[in-house]
Each structure stands twice: as structure tokens, then as C-alpha cells.
Amino acid sequence: MLTSTSAGRPTLLVVVLTYSRDSSLKRLLQSLSLAEYGCAKVDLQIMIDVAKETDSNTLQTQGRCVQVAAAHNWLHGSKTVNRRMHHAGLSRSWFESTYDGNQDYVAIFEDDMEVSKHFYTMFRIFDERGAFSGEDVTAFCLHPNDWDVRVDRPCESTLYLSPEPCNWGPIWKREAWQKYLDWVINLKDSGSLPYVPEDVAFEYNSFLSEGKDVQSSWVWRYNFEFGQKQVRYSFTMCEPEGKEVHLAINHKEPGEHFSSKMNLQNSPDLLVFDVYELLNKISKVGGGFKPFPFLGYNSLSALGANVLGSSSSIRS
């Protein structure tokens, strides 16, 4: 378990990536400010990408984003606002958001997210119980369930390990994030793209082939190549009528990569729950706070070695 500096509570840097959705940014910042941190030190860094187009509407919304970021009162640690001079796009905004720092963990949120007021409480308790202590664990995902992998696990397991990238609300171990960025930089220097076997990556290879500016494909390749996982959760796997708890939702509002709002299960009501009732439920299941392992890499390792080889031989 990582050593924290705030009375046993893990320190956290929250990085917010924003571009031109000022109302989305305001909603996310408000939800972050309302969260329960206790005496933990939580620093806030707001990264504002600059417009690649200079039409009046984009420039106005950009200006409002700057105003929202500058005016937001953050009481839980330091706050910094960084505004780019040149357009970066989504993946570079992720990769260049932060590297060095003294916080135990780094959370990276896009501006159309919203968090539960209990997100840090649950994260802290999972950390205290050693849920993230494995050397093969890079991060905890605030959004429940997988989208593509659907890791097979028993009903009694509420936490589980998955290789699928967490796009919506990952909280990375600081050291794991640094190692990942080192790998990304080396791969980019070689002019390669992070393809993985088609039966592993699902649509993520198509993102690369279509030139989409996403960071998730890079996490997929990294997880596959080095056997890394992220801790995910679901509290209603065997309760089809039960209400799934969300520690974060993504409103998936129109932005640079999506022209229309995506139809997702993302009502803010999903963020409201009794934290003590939930913890009591977790403590009574067989797995408790120990994540169920992911065993899929065992069957894929030979395929990966044959198809991919070393990083320098990836398709470009």
C-alpha cells in the first residue's frame, strides 16, 4: 500500500481536462468541491486546451471556460489553471497533463464527467484495505463495469481486475502513471502505434486506423504488453433489478470527438447512495475488498508474443 501524508489518507492530484464546454466544466468542478475529503490533501489542476479554430462561438466558449476555471474556489489543496498556447487535442492533453508530483495518486477527468460526493471516501477505504496494492495494478476506475471485456467473475466479487482501459475517471498510482508515460513517449518517438490483437482490443484498433485522437488505445497496448490491470467494481452483477452505484458518470456531451450526446446510463441519481450501507454490503460478500483476479492474459500471452513481438515492431 502506498504511504500517504494526510493522516493516513492518500493524497490526490485531480487533473481536469477542458476545451470549450464551460457549463460541463462548471458542473464537474462543483461536484468535486462537494465531495467528502476529510482532512486529506487534494490538489486541483485545470488544463484548458486552446481552440484550433478561431470562429467567434468557439472563442467565446473558450473564454467562459477560462473564467469558470479561474473563479472556482478550491478549499481542499492547491489549485492551478494551465492554458495552452497551441491546440493539443485529447490524447496529448492526457499525456501532457502531469508527470512529476508528490501526490500518491493522479485522477484525470474530462470535463463532461460528474463525481459522487462519496467517490473519495470509497477510494480511500479501498486503498486502506489494500485493494490497489498489487504490483500489476495501475489504477482504480470510478466508472463501474467493463464495456467490452466482461471479465468472468463470481457474483460475490464486487471489485475485480480488468485490462480494459478506464476512460471515465481513472485514479492512477503516481509511479504507475509515470512509467506509463515513459512508455508512451518512447513508443511515439519510434513512430509506432499501439495496435494489439484484434480479439483483444475490439474497436480500439479501429480508433487508431481511423486516426481518432484517443488515449484509450495506448492504455490497452500497455496493459496487454506488461500484464497490467485496473481495479473496477460492480455491486449489482447478480442483481439484475438492483440499482448500480456509480462513483462517477459521464454525460458524454458533444465535444471535439462526438457531434451529438451519447445515450448512456448517466442520470445524476446514480451518484446518490448510502455509503455505510454499501460498505456493509461489500464486507459481507466472499471477496470483500480484495479484487477478483483477471486470468485472461494467461491464454493470450502466446498470441501476444507471436503477433506483437517487442514495442519496436508494432505496426506504424
N, C-alpha and C positions, 0 to 999 in steps of 0.2 A: 504494500500500500504506500502511496506517496505521502511524504511528510508535508503537512500544511502549517501555515504560520498564524492562523486566526483561531486560537483556542480550539485546535483540533479540527477546524473546518477547512476544507480545501479552498484555496484561493483560486480565483477565476478571472480570466480576461474575456469579456464579451465583445466580439467584433461584429458590427452591424454593417452590412454592405448595402448601399443605396445608390440610386441613379436619378430617377425622375418621378418616383411615386411618393409625393410628400405626405398624403393622407395615410398611406400604408406605413411609412416611417414613423409618423406620429403615434399610430396605434401600437406598433411594436414597442416603441420607447416607453409608452405609458404602461404597457403590460410588464415590461422589465422593471420599471420603477415600483410597481405594486407587488412584485414578488417578495417572498419572505427569505431574507438572507441572514437574519440574526446578527451576530457580530462578525460575520465573515467579510473579508475584503474582496469586493467585486469591482474591477475596473472596467470602464466602458470606452471603446474606440469606435468611432463612426467614420467609415470610409465612403466618400462621395465621389463617384466616377463622373468625369466631365462628359458633356454631350459630344457625340461625333457629328451631329447635325446641328446647324445653328438657326433652325426655324424658331420663330418667336414663342410658340407654345412650349417647346422643349426647354428653351432658356428660362421661361417663366417658372415651369415646374422645378427645374434645377435650382433656381433661386429660392424657391419656397423650401426645398429640401435643406439647403444651407441654413435658412432661417430656423427651421424646426430643430435641426441638429444643434445649432449654436445656442438656442434659447432653452433647450431641455435641461432641467435641473436634476443632476445626478448626485445622490447623497450617500452612495454605498462604496465609494472609492474614487479614483481619479477618472476624469473624462477628457478625451482628446477628440478633436474633429480634424480629419485629414481630407483635403480636397485636391483631387488630381489636376494636373495641368494638361494631360493628354488622355484621350479615351483609352481605357484598358479592356473593357469587355468583362464578361462574367468570370471566366476561368482565371484570368490574370488577377482580377480583383480578389479571388480566393487565395491564389498562390502568393500574392504580394501583400497580403493583409498584415501579417505579423510573422516574425521569426523568433527573435530572442525576447526574453522576458523572465520575470521572477515568479510568475503565477504557476500553480500546479497544473492548471487546465486552461484550454483555449476553446471557447464556444464561438462558432461562426454562424450568424443568422442573416439570411436575406430579408429585405425589408417587408415582404408581404407575409411574414410569419407573425405569430402571436403566441405567447407562452402562458402557461398556467401559473398562478401565484405560488403554487406548490412545487414548481419544477426544481428549484434549488434544494428544497427540503428533501425531496425524493432522491435527487442526485447525491446529496451529502450522505444520506443514510446508506445508499447502495455503496458508496465509496468506503464508509466506515466498516461495512460488513465484508469488504474485500471483493465485491463483485467485479471490479476492474483490475484486480491485482495480477492477472495472468500476463506473462511476457508477450503473448500473442494477441493481446487486447490493445487496440489503439484508441478506442473512443466509445462513448455511450451515445445512443441515438434518442433524442427526445420525442421523435415521432414513432408511434407503435407499428409493429408488424413489418414484414418484408413485402415488396411489391412483386418480385419475380421469383426469388429463390424458394420461398415457402419451406423453410427448414423443418424437417420432420422432428417432432419432439413430443414428449408425453404431456397430457393435459395438466399435470401437476406442476409443470415448469412455467413460471411467469417471466423469467429472464432467460435469454438464450443468446448464443454466439452465432453471428451471421457474417458471411463475406460480402454481402451486398452493401454498396456504398450508402451512407446516410446523407442524403442531400438536404434534409429539412431538420436542422437543429442538432448537428453533431457537437459533442463536447470532447475534444481530443486531449489526451495526455500531452503535456507540453513537449516532452522529449520525443514522443512518437510523432508529433506534428513536425518537429524539426527534421527527423530522419526522413519522413515522407517528402518534405520539401527538397531536401538534398537530392533524393532520388528523382523527383520531378525535374529539377534543374539539370541534372546530368543527362536525363533522357531527352530533354528539349535541346540540349547542346549537341546531341548526336543527330538531331533532325528526325527522330523516330516518333511514332505514335503508339499509344499503349493498347494495341489490339490483344484480345485474349480469345481462346477457342470459342466458336460460335455457340456451342451448347452450354457454355459457362456464362457468357456476357449478355445473352439475349439481345436487346436492342442497342446496347451500348456501343458495339462496333459500328452500327449504322450511324450513330451520332458522329463518330469520327469520320466515316466515309463521306458523310454529308457536310462535313466542315462545321458542325454545330459547336458553338463556343461553350462547352460544358466541362465541369471539373470531375464529374462522377466517373467517367471512363478511366481517368487516371487512378482514382482510388481503386476501381475494380482490378486493374492490372497489378497495382501494388499489392493488394490483398492476396491476389492469386499467386503472384510470384514468390511472396515471402510468407505465405500461410497466415496472414493477419486477419483478425476479425474485429467486429464491433458488437457491443452488447446492445441487444434490442429487447423489447418487452411486449407482452400482450397479456391482459388479465381476463380475457373472455374467450380463449381459444376453444374451450369445450362448453361454452355458454352462448349458443347462437342468439339467444334473446337478450343477453346481457348487454349493458352499456359499456363500451370500451372507454377506458380512461386515456386521455391524451395529456401529455405534459407539454405539447406544443402542437399547433395546427399551422397549415399553410393555406392562405386564402387563394393562392395561385391566380393573382390578378394580372391583367395584361401588362406586359413589360417588353423588354428588348427581344425576348425569345418566344413569347406567347402573345398572339394577337387578340385572344379572347380569354375570358375567365374559364378555368377548367372546372368541370363538375366533380367535386370531391366531397368526401365526408369531412366537413371542416366547420361545423357550427361551433361558435364560441362556448355553447353549453357543454361541449365535450371536455372543456378545460376545468369545469367545476366539479369537485368531488370532495368527500370526507377523507382527508389524508390519514387519519388514525384508523378508520375503518379499512382502508386499503392496505395499510401496513399490517394490520391484524390478519387480513386475508392472506397476504404473502407469507407471513410467518407460519401459517398453518399448512401450507402446501408442502409436498415432499421435497422439492428442490430448494425451497426457501429463497435465500438471497444469492445462491450460487447459480450462475448461468449454465444452462444446459449446453454441452459441447456441440460444436459443428464437426461432423466427421466426413463431409463431402470431399475434402481435399485429398483424403487417402485414395479414393478411386480416381481422382483427376490428376494426380501428380505425374503419372507416366505420360498421360496425354499432354500435359503442360510441357514436359521436358521435350517431347517429340515435336510439338507444334511451335513452341516459342523459343527454346534454347535460351541464350543469355539476353540481357537487355539490349545489347548492341546489334542483335539480329532481328529485332522487331520490324515488321513491315513499316515502311515510311511512305 
